[in-house]
């Protein structure tokens, strides 16, 4: 089994370091934006969907999530946390996966699959934002950001933690 550190991409790390040196403000902005987790975006989308589908205010109130929905939210949250942690410290992310799986409620493969989904979605959102960028250089930066998220998805998909 390869270590978490060996799953890193040296060329991608080099490119990321060059970006930090050339565009510190953009890198800082991207870090701030990446703080909004996939789970939070899903929660907002679910809340918006519930308010659109719910009865008029005051009649029945908002429905509580079902057990299955709560489990799905926990899985999404775990996957998002792993994807976010992987860049900073892959070994800590691996330890977190094992810690989350130790409870028996979530499997290692389930958590990694959800982490892959979170990374892919973040990359796709960056590409979507690039479509409406005000200038070509901003669009290019957003595309580069998307590439790193897609690369993370590939790394997570190929990780063998068993």
Secondary structure as the mmCIF struct_conf table of DSSP 4:
data_model
#
loop_
_struct_conf.conf_type_id
_struct_conf.id
_struct_conf.beg_label_comp_id
_struct_conf.beg_label_asym_id
_struct_conf.beg_label_seq_id
_struct_conf.end_label_comp_id
_struct_conf.end_label_asym_id
_struct_conf.end_label_seq_id
TURN_TY1_P TURN_TY1_P1 UNK A 4 UNK A 4
HELX_RH_3T_P HELX_RH_3T_P1 UNK A 5 UNK A 7
BEND BEND1 UNK A 8 UNK A 8
HELX_RH_AL_P HELX_RH_AL_P1 UNK A 10 UNK A 22
HELX_RH_AL_P HELX_RH_AL_P2 UNK A 24 UNK A 34
TURN_TY1_P TURN_TY1_P2 UNK A 35 UNK A 35
BEND BEND2 UNK A 36 UNK A 36
HELX_RH_AL_P HELX_RH_AL_P3 UNK A 38 UNK A 53
BEND BEND3 UNK A 54 UNK A 54
HELX_LH_PP_P HELX_LH_PP_P1 UNK A 55 UNK A 55
BEND BEND4 UNK A 56 UNK A 56
TURN_TY1_P TURN_TY1_P3 UNK A 57 UNK A 59
BEND BEND5 UNK A 60 UNK A 60
HELX_LH_PP_P HELX_LH_PP_P2 UNK A 62 UNK A 66
HELX_RH_AL_P HELX_RH_AL_P4 UNK A 67 UNK A 88
HELX_RH_AL_P HELX_RH_AL_P5 UNK A 90 UNK A 102
TURN_TY1_P TURN_TY1_P4 UNK A 103 UNK A 103
BEND BEND6 UNK A 104 UNK A 106
HELX_RH_AL_P HELX_RH_AL_P6 UNK A 108 UNK A 131
TURN_TY1_P TURN_TY1_P5 UNK A 132 UNK A 132
BEND BEND7 UNK A 134 UNK A 135
HELX_RH_AL_P HELX_RH_AL_P7 UNK A 136 UNK A 158
#
